[in-house]
Amino acid sequence: MPGTKLTVTLPDDVRRRAEARATREGTTLEAVVRERLEEFADELDLADEEEDIRASDEVAARIASGEEPVLDWSEVKARLDAAPR
């Protein structure tokens, strides 16, 4: 699998626990670390998605309260046509 090599310094106890897990699972330390980093990246993606949902809910609430205007296409087009280029 092509990728980027990464060198990290771990506390000894973390390295020992990760190696013990790798041994229990019959895999390598590299595989254990890669799996956790992938899980971490997935959690970041989920956090971004949750933030997007929160922002969307806020806009929907402003629209529902009348605080945020809703334009039909003709109004949007008119504003775009009038915008400086």
C-alpha positions in Angstrom: 0.0 0.0 0.0 1.6 3.3 -1.0 1.6 6.0 1.6 3.7 8.3 3.7 6.2 7.1 6.3 5.7 8.7 9.7 8.1 8.6 12.6 6.6 9.1 16.1 8.0 9.0 19.6 5.8 7.1 22.0 6.0 6.8 25.8 7.4 3.3 26.6 4.2 2.2 28.3 2.2 3.1 25.2 4.6 1.2 22.9 4.5 -1.9 25.2 0.7 -1.9 25.3 0.4 -1.4 21.5 2.9 -4.2 20.9 1.0 -6.5 23.3 -2.2 -5.8 21.4 -0.4 -6.6 18.1 0.8 -9.9 19.6 -2.6 -10.8 20.9 -4.2 -10.1 17.5 -1.4 -11.7 15.5 -0.5 -8.6 13.7 2.2 -5.9 13.7 2.7 -2.7 15.7 2.5 -0.8 12.5 -0.9 -2.3 11.7 -2.2 -1.5 15.2 -1.0 2.1 15.0 -2.4 2.5 11.4 -5.8 1.1 12.5 -6.0 3.6 15.4 -5.0 6.5 13.2 -7.6 5.5 10.6 -10.2 5.4 13.4 -9.1 8.8 14.6 -9.4 10.2 11.1 -12.9 8.7 10.8 -13.8 10.4 14.1 -12.6 13.7 12.7 -14.7 13.2 9.6 -17.7 12.5 11.9 -17.0 15.6 14.0 -16.9 17.7 10.7 -20.2 16.1 9.6 -21.8 16.8 13.0 -20.7 20.5 12.8 -22.2 20.7 9.3 -25.5 19.3 10.6 -25.5 21.8 13.5 -24.8 24.7 11.1 -27.6 23.5 8.8 -30.0 23.2 11.7 -29.2 26.7 12.8 -29.9 28.1 9.3 -33.1 26.1 9.1 -34.2 27.6 12.5 -33.4 31.2 11.2 -35.4 30.5 8.1 -38.3 29.1 10.1 -38.3 32.2 12.4 -38.2 34.6 9.4 -34.8 35.9 10.5 -33.1 34.4 7.4 -34.7 35.4 4.0 -35.6 32.7 1.5 -35.2 33.8 -2.1 -36.8 32.3 -5.2 -34.6 31.7 -8.3 -35.7 34.9 -10.0 -34.5 37.0 -7.0 -31.2 35.1 -6.8 -30.6 35.5 -10.6 -31.4 39.2 -10.3 -28.9 39.7 -7.5 -26.2 37.7 -9.4 -26.8 39.7 -12.5 -26.5 43.0 -10.6 -23.3 41.9 -8.8 -20.1 43.6 -9.9 -17.9 41.4 -12.0 
